[in-house]
Amino acid sequence: MGDETRARTLDNTDRSLIALLQKDGRASFTALAKAVGLSEGAVRQRVQRLLRDDLMQIVAVTDPVNVDLTRQAMVGISVDGADPREVADKLSELPHVHYVVLCAGRYDLLAELVCRDDDHMLEVLGEEVRTIPGVSGTELFVYLKLAKQNYAWGRLTA
């Protein structure tokens, strides 16, 4: 998503399909068609358009702890002498950085790190994040327990 990202118009059927897929990303086109009152072919075309136009994604979400990534943290990053967008681009290239946002406030950027353990977290932070030109400071917020994880942002019910 670049600077030119803008909201696109979704009709009620698009919103219903997205809401249904947020509940069950493996729902069949047949089941979706029945739920929204269209043919299976029409639903397939709509879903393919929503995917092609980057209006939604269908992904498998893992629990990091169950795949040997037991240490997660958010890191607040201060940038000095560089464009924060360029630092964000560099952070986005790092394999253990899973989320990067430019923000206002105390930090210029927030990045989520997902690592094997504390030693790996220290390695990623010290050897990868802090060595990016322009990074002038970091503050680590280590996750102790995940209380909620939900990817159904902006429930799009019609």
C-alpha positions in Angstrom: 0.0 0.0 0.0 1.5 3.3 -1.1 0.8 6.9 -0.7 -1.9 6.6 -3.4 -4.0 4.1 -1.4 -7.6 5.3 -1.2 -10.8 3.8 -0.2 -12.7 2.0 -2.9 -16.4 1.6 -3.0 -17.8 -1.8 -1.9 -21.4 -2.7 -2.5 -23.4 -4.7 0.1 -22.7 -8.0 -1.6 -18.9 -7.3 -1.4 -19.2 -6.4 2.2 -21.2 -9.5 3.0 -18.7 -11.7 1.2 -15.8 -10.2 3.1 -17.7 -10.6 6.4 -18.4 -14.2 5.6 -14.7 -14.9 4.7 -13.6 -13.1 7.9 -15.6 -15.7 9.8 -14.4 -18.7 7.6 -11.7 -18.0 5.1 -12.1 -21.6 3.8 -15.8 -21.2 2.9 -16.7 -22.7 -0.5 -17.9 -20.6 -3.3 -21.1 -22.7 -3.2 -21.7 -21.8 0.5 -20.9 -18.1 -0.1 -23.2 -18.0 -3.2 -26.1 -19.5 -1.1 -25.5 -16.9 1.7 -25.5 -13.9 -0.6 -28.1 -15.1 -3.2 -25.8 -15.1 -6.3 -24.5 -17.9 -8.5 -21.3 -19.7 -7.6 -19.7 -18.2 -10.7 -20.7 -14.7 -9.8 -19.3 -15.1 -6.3 -16.0 -16.6 -7.6 -15.6 -13.5 -9.9 -16.3 -11.1 -7.0 -13.9 -12.8 -4.6 -11.2 -12.9 -7.3 -11.8 -9.2 -8.0 -11.6 -8.4 -4.2 -8.3 -10.3 -4.1 -6.9 -8.9 -7.3 -7.7 -5.3 -6.3 -6.1 -5.8 -2.9 -9.3 -5.1 -1.1 -8.8 -8.3 1.0 -6.4 -11.2 1.5 -7.1 -14.7 2.5 -4.2 -16.0 4.6 -3.4 -18.7 7.2 -2.6 -17.2 10.6 -0.2 -19.2 12.8 0.2 -18.9 16.5 3.9 -17.9 16.8 4.3 -19.8 20.1 3.2 -23.1 18.4 5.8 -22.7 15.6 8.8 -22.1 17.9 8.6 -18.3 17.9 8.1 -17.7 21.6 9.3 -14.1 21.9 7.3 -11.3 20.5 7.7 -7.6 21.1 6.7 -4.2 19.7 9.6 -1.8 19.3 9.2 1.9 19.2 11.8 3.5 16.9 13.0 7.0 16.8 14.5 8.3 13.5 17.0 11.1 13.2 18.8 12.3 10.0 16.8 10.1 7.7 13.4 9.9 6.1 11.2 7.6 8.3 9.6 6.1 5.2 13.0 4.9 4.1 13.7 3.4 7.5 10.3 1.7 7.3 11.1 0.3 4.0 14.4 -1.2 5.4 12.6 -2.6 8.4 10.0 -4.2 6.2 12.8 -6.2 4.5 13.8 -7.9 7.7 12.4 -11.4 8.0 11.6 -11.2 11.7 9.8 -7.9 11.4 6.1 -8.6 10.8 4.4 -5.3 11.1 5.7 -1.7 10.5 3.8 1.5 10.8 4.8 5.1 10.6 3.2 7.1 13.4 3.0 10.4 15.2 3.9 10.8 18.8 6.9 9.6 20.9 8.1 7.3 18.1 8.4 7.7 14.4 7.8 4.0 13.7 6.4 0.9 15.4 7.6 -2.5 14.4 6.6 -5.9 15.6 9.3 -8.5 16.1 8.6 -12.2 16.3 11.7 -14.3 17.4 12.7 -17.7 18.7 13.8 -16.6 22.2 15.4 -13.7 24.1 18.8 -14.2 22.6 17.3 -14.1 19.1 15.4 -11.0 20.0 18.6 -9.3 21.2 20.3 -10.3 17.9 17.5 -9.0 15.7 17.3 -5.8 17.6 21.0 -5.1 17.9 22.3 -6.4 14.6 19.4 -5.7 12.3 17.1 -3.0 13.6 19.5 -0.6 15.3 22.0 -0.8 12.5 19.6 0.7 9.9 20.9 4.2 9.0 18.7 6.8 10.7 17.6 4.7 13.7 18.5 6.9 16.7 16.7 5.1 19.4 14.5 2.1 20.3 12.3 1.0 23.1 11.2 -2.6 23.4 7.8 -3.6 24.6 8.0 -7.4 25.2 4.7 -9.3 25.0 4.0 -11.3 28.2 0.7 -12.8 27.1 -1.5 -12.4 24.1 -5.0 -11.4 25.3 -6.6 -10.9 21.9 -5.7 -11.4 18.3 -8.3 -10.6 15.7 -7.8 -9.9 12.0 -11.4 -9.1 11.2 -10.8 -5.4 11.1 -13.7 -3.2 10.3 -16.5 -5.7 10.2 -18.0 -5.1 6.9 -21.6 -6.4 7.4 -24.1 -4.9 5.0 
